[in-house]
C-alpha cells in the first residue's frame, strides 16, 4: 500500500507544473515552504504532491506562467446559479475585496466591498461575508486560549497545550500535520472562518434562507488555493451530521461545496457579463453581511493575533482595550513578538501574555517550532500564516506577472 499524506476524498495534486512551459529557472523554489518542487536547474520541474501544501505561492510567482491549478469549480458554480431550486451562498474572504478590483481596471488595493456584494447579488449569490465567520472564529479561538491559560496556571489535569497555535491557515495546518504531528495538541481546535461559515450557512442559515440545507450550495471566495484542499477534508461535514442527528436522512454533503479563488470569481463575473467596476453597491441581504473590524483584519499578518488580544483583554479584565490597534503585531517582519500585562479578574492577579506572529512560513517558522518542541518557547499564543504578508498575498490572488509577489525572496 502506498503511504499518502492525504485523507480519502481530499483534493490531491492541486498545483501542477506544465512541462511544456517550464524553463527550469528555479524562481519557484524561492517561494515553496516545503521544498516540494523537484528537478535540476535548467530542467523541467515537478511538484511532489505529498510535500505540497497547495498554497499556490509558486503559481503566482512563476515568471513564465508555467504553474496552474488542476481543480476548478467554476463551471459547477455557474450551473448551480442557474438552478432555481438551489440557493447559492457566496462566502467572501476579507482579502478578496481589496484585490478583485484589479481584474476590472480598478486601482490595486482598492476596497470594493459594496461593488463585490452588488456584482455577486446580480449573479444570483446570497451574501455571506466571511468576516462574520471570522468574528465567530476569534470568539472561539480566544475563548479556547483563555481556557488553556487558566487551566495551566491552575495546574489542572486537562489543561490544553501552550503555546496555542492559530488554526485559520490551511497551508500551516497541513504543514504541521505532515512535518510536526507531535505538535498538533498545540493547534487551536477552532475551525477556520471558511469552515465555520459553511456550517452556519447550512444550519442557522437554512432558517434564514427558508431552504432545506441539502439545497444550499456554499461557495467560498478565497485569496487562497489551499482553501480548496481544506474544504475537501472529509471531516468538514458538520452541518450534515447535525441535521442527521435531528432526523434528516440524505446523502452526506460538505459544509463548503466549492471554493473559487479571487481570480476565478473575476472570471465568473466576466463570463456572466457583469462589470464589477460599474456595478451599483449593495449592502447585503442578511445578518451574515454584518461584522466587526476584528474580522476584517484577519486577512493580513498579525490580524488574527490582534483580534485575539482584543477578545482576551475584554474577557480577562472586563474592559475594552483603550487602544484597539495593537501596533507590535503589525508590520512585515518575518517574526513579530509582543508582551501584554493585564489584570485577570478570574485569577485575581496580573498575567503577562507573550505572543508571536509568523508569516512567510517557510523562511521563519522552524526556529519557533524547535523551541516549542524543546519546551523552551517563551510564548503563550502564536499566529502562523503560510503566505508572506498573510492571506492578502495568497496563491489565489490576481497575478502581477513580474515574477515576484514578495520582494523579500528576490
N, C-alpha and C positions, 0 to 999 in steps of 0.2 A: 504494500500500500504506500502511495506517495504521501509524504508528510506535507501539509499545507498550512499556511498562516491564516487561511480564510475559513469561515463557517459556511455550511451549506446554504446556498441561496444568496450569498454576498456577491456583489459585482467584483470580478477579478480582472486584472489587466486593463484597468480603465484608461491609463495613459500609455500611449504607444508611439514609438519612433518609426516613421515611414522610411524604409531603407532607400527608396528612390530619391529622397530629398536630403537625407543626412549627409553632411560633409565631413563628419568626424572631427569637428572643430574644437570639441571639448567645452564649449561655452556652458552647456547644460550641467556639466559636472560641478561647477561652482555653486549651483543652486539646489542640488539634491541633498537632503538632510541625512540620507541613509546609505549613500554610495551605491544606489541601486542601478546606476547606469553603467553598462559594461561595454567594452570594446576599446581597442588601441587607438591612440591619436592618429587621425588620418583615415581610419577605417570606419565602416558603418557601425553605429552604436545600437544597443538594445537595452531594454529595461527588464531587470529581474523583478517580476511581479510579486514574488514572495517578500522582497525587501521594500517594495514601493508602498508609499503611504497614500497614493493617488492625490497628492497635494497640488500637482499641476505647476509647480514653480519652474520646472524645466520647460514646460509647454509655453508659458508666457515669456520666457527669456531666450528661446531659440531664435537666433537671428535669421534663420532660413525657413521658418515655419514648417519644420520637419516633424514636429511633435503634435499629436492630436488625441482626441478622446475617442474611445471605441463605443461609447454608450450615450445615446441621446433620446430623451423622452419627448422631444419637440413635436413629432407627428402625433403621438398619443394624446398630448395635451390639447392640440388643436381639434382632434376628433372629439374629445370629451367636452370642449367648449361648445361644440355644435350639437351636442346631445342634450335635449331639453329635459330629460329625465335625470340628469346628473347636475349636482351643484358643485362647481369647481371653485375651490378656495385657494387664493394666492397668498402665500406666506412670504412677506417681503423683508429681507435682512437689512439692517441699518446701512451696511457698506454699499448696497446696490444703488441707493438713491443718490449717492454722490459720484457715481461712475457712469451710470447708464446714459446720462445726457450726452456724453461724448459720442455715442453711436448715432446721435441725431443732430450733430453740428453744434451742440451747446459747449460752453467752456468746460475744460477739465476741472473736476471737483465741484461743479455747480450742484447745489442741493435742489432736487426736483421731486420732492415727496408728493406734493399735490398733483403735479402733472403725471407722475407714475401711477398714482391712485386712479386718476382720470382715465389714462390710457388702458389700464388693466380692467377698469369698470366697463369701458367701452368694448373691450374684448370679451367680456362676459364673466370675469372673475368676481367673486366676493372678496373683499379686502380683509386680510388678517395680518396686521403688522407684527413682524417678529419681535419688535421692541416690546410689545405687550408680553410676549412669552419670555423675553429677556428679563423683564421685571419679575416674573414668576421665578425664573431661574435664580436670580440673585437673592430672593427671599428664601428659597430652598437651600442654596449653597451657603448663604450667610448664616442661616439658622443651624445648618449642619456643622459649620465651623465653630459656632458658639457652643454647641453641644459637646463637640470634641474637646474644645478648650476647657470648659468647666469640668468635664469628666476626667481629663488628665490632671488638672490642678487638684481635684478632689481624690485622685488616685483610685478611681472606680475601675472595676474589673472589665467593664465593657467599653472603656474609653476607646474611641477611634484613633487611628494613627495620625500623628503630627510629624512634619508639616502636612497640611491638606493641600492637594493639588486641585486646580480647576479642571473641569471636565467638558468644557464647551467646544474645544477644538478637536475634530475627529482625527486629524493627522497626528496630533500629540497623543491622543488616546491609543491609536494603533501603534504608535512608536513605543509607548510604554508597555503595551501588551506583548509586542514581539521582541523587545530588547531588554526590558526590565520588569518581567512579570512579578518578581518578588516585591516590587514597589506598588502594585495595584491597590493594596489596602489604603494607600495614601490618597488615592483618587477620590474626589467627591462622588457620591452616589447620585447626584442630581443629573438629570438628562440635559442635553444641550437645549437652547431655546428652540431650535428647529423641531426637535422631537417632542418637546412639551407642547408646541403649537399644534402639531399634528394630532396629538392625543386630545387636547382641549377641543379642537375643531370637530372631532368625531364623537365627543361625549357631551359636554355642555353645549357645544356648537350645534349639535343635532337639534336641540331645542330652539336655539336662536334662529336657525335656518329652516326649522319645521321640515326636516328631511331625515329619512332613515340613514343611519351612519354609513351603511354599505353603499349608499348612493351619493355620498360626499367624496369628492376626489380632491385630495390635498396636493398642491403644487408649491414646493418651496423654491423661492427665487433667491439664489445664493451667490456670493462672490467667490465660492469655493467649490472646486471639483470633488474634493474628498467628501463633501456632504452627500454626494450620490452613493458612495460606499456606505456612509453612516445610515442613510435611510433604508438601505437594503439589508441591514443587520436583522437576523430573524427574530431577535428578542424584542424588536420595536414594533409590536402589535398589541400594545396595551389597551387601546380603545376596543379592539375586537374581544380581548379577554374580559374586559369589563362588561360588555354587552352580553357575552356568553353567560357570565355569572348572573346577569339579570334575566336570563331565559331565552335570549336570541339563539338562533340555530342557522347560521350562514357560514360559508367558507371563510377561512382566515383572510384578513387584509392587513396591510401595513398602516401604521399611523401616518406616514408620509408616503403618498403614492408615487410621486415623481419629483425630481429636482431639476430645475433649469438654472444654468449659470446666468450671470448678468448678460453675457454675450448672447446666450440662447433666448433670453427674454427680448432682447433687442431684435433678434431675428424673427421671433414670433410676431412682434408688433409690425415689423416691416412686411411680413407675409400677409398680415391682415389689413395692410394699408392704413395703419394708424401711426400718425406722425406725433410722437411724444412732444416734440418742441412746440407744436401748435395745438396741443390738447388743453382744454379747459381744466382747471384744477378741481379736485374732488376731495371731500373731507373724510370719506369712508362711509360705511353703511352699518356699523355696529360698534359695540364696546371694544371690539378687537382692534379698532383703529386708535385707541387711546393708550398713552404710555407716558413714562417719566423720562427725564434727562438721563437717569441712570441706565435705562435700557438702550438709549441712543448711543452711548459711548462704548458699548460692547464691541464695536467694530474696529477699534484701534487698540494697539498695545497699551496695557495699563488700565483700560476701561473697565474690565471685569473686576480688577482689584479695587479700583476707586469706588465702584458701585458697592462692592462688598464691605469696604471700610465705612461707607456711609451707613449701611444697614447695621453693621456691628456696633458702631458708635451709638446709634439710636436705641438699639435693643439693650446694650450693656449699661448705658448711662441714663437712658430715658429722654435724652435730648438730641436734637439735630446737631450736626457739626456746624460750628459757627461759620466756617467757610467750606462750601461743598466741594470746591475744586481742590483736589489733593495733588499739588504740584510734584512731589517727589516721585510719584509713579508715572508721571507723564514724560514725554520725550522719546528719543530714538536710540538711547544707549542699549546695547545688547542685553545687559542685566541691570535692573534698577532695584535698589533696596531702600527700605524705609522702616522707621520705628514709630509707633504711636502709643503714648501712655495715656490711659484714661481710667476713670473710676468705675469699677464693675459693681453695680448695686447688689447683684445676687451673691457675689463673693465678699462684698464689703471691704474691698481692697483695691489699690491701684494695680493694673495689669499693663504690661508693655507688650504690644503685638509687633513682632518682627515679620515683615513681608518682603517678598521679592517678585519681580516681574521679568519674565524671559520671553524674547521673541527671536526671530531668525534662529530657530531652534537648533538646526544642525551645527551652527557655529558657537552656540552659547550654553546649551543645557547640560552637557556632560559633566562639567565640574560640580554643578548644583546637585545632580543625581548621585555622584560619587560621595559627596558629603552626607547626603541623606542615608545612603547605604552604610556608610561608616558610623552613623549615629552622631555626627558632629555638626549637622546643619543648625545654624542659629535661627532658622525661620520657622514660623508657625503656619504661614499660608503662602503658597507660591502659584502665581498665574503663569501658564505656559501657552504661547501661541506659536504654531509652526512657522508661519509666514513672516518675513521681515516687515515690520510696521503693523502687523496684525491682519485682520480679515480684509481691510481696505486694499491690501496688496495681494489678495488671494488669487489662486490659479484660474478662477472663473471670470475675472475682471477683463475689461477691454484691453486688447494687446496694443502696446505703443509701437512695437515693431523695430525699435532701435537696438534690441538685443539685450537690454538690461532694465529690469524694473526696480533694481536696488543697487545704488552706486557703491554701497559698502562691499559688494562682492566683485567689483571690477579690479 
